[in-house]
Amino acid sequence: MNFTLHKGDFLGIIGANGAGKSTFLKILSGELDSTTGEVSIDPNCRMSVLKQDHFAYDEYTVLDTIIMGNKRLYDIMKEKDALYEKEDFSDEDGIKAAELEAEFAEMDGWEADSNASKLMQGLGLDESIMYSQMADLGGNEKVKVLLAQALFGDPDIILLDEPTNHLDLQAIEWLEDFLLDYEGTVIVVSHDRYFLNVVCTHIVDIDYSKVKMYVGNYEFWYESSQMMERLIKQQNKKAEEKIKELQTFIQRFSANKSKSKQKKKSKNFKNSLHVSLPTLQNLNKLLLVRKCLINLRLKNCLRHQDVIRLSALIWTEKRDAICLPLTDFQRL
């Protein structure tokens, strides 16, 4: 399967547990290598991923953890601090610091604390914990901090794995509004169909070895998949009816003893192709064969050269298959 996502696209990934949704997300993020295919991302795009390890940042403060969502900005901040703390601050250090300050300002670094605070408030976190250690937070608070980290710094691509887990209704509604205003690309794995219905522009349904993409939200995917399922059932039912009808015809024909001589003669034809009716998957071919039989009107020779050059057609002893000359079958 090949697909391309553009700025503003919101892709929801759905499927049964164990179908490979999270693995697919890890391949997109580069955490896992794909065995086949490739993922191509603009090198100028910054990707942010919702981390799943709630203990990975226990040694950091809440503020630092959120700002780490933009790794380059965080590294600049720490490098600047290290330079300014040097007792033997040299001219070279001054030049380096000036370069870092320029990049820091370009990345809106002076608003980093304020932007982190807004994310915390939106997700229902008390600002008083901003300088607390992550190790001191409860499980639900850690989830919200890690989500704030993934949203921080206006990334170009956001990958979210079950972002609404452990969120209260108010936080989910805030997240929906945030993503609706977000101008980048979002790829999310979620079982929350209401959330997916609000924010998604595309749905990918992963069913173990099968992957299908639908344009639209969750509701559109559901209606489309239900309609396809009904059509497939109807087609299968019609195919079964046609097979039964043809098998009944075969039984009636083979019971006619007057055809035994022609039947014996037809067995001597070479280069014939055996086709089992139960495995005949192409309904168009099945209908065409049946049409040919009807057109021949059960003539003794069973030939109709003016129509399709069907030189011979016989029933096997098992009466559950047909034999056609190979050249004629290819014409079907």
Order of alpha helices (4+ residues) and beta strands (2+ residues): beta-alpha-beta-alpha-alpha-alpha-alpha-alpha-beta-alpha-beta-alpha-beta-beta-alpha-alpha-beta-alpha-beta-beta-alpha
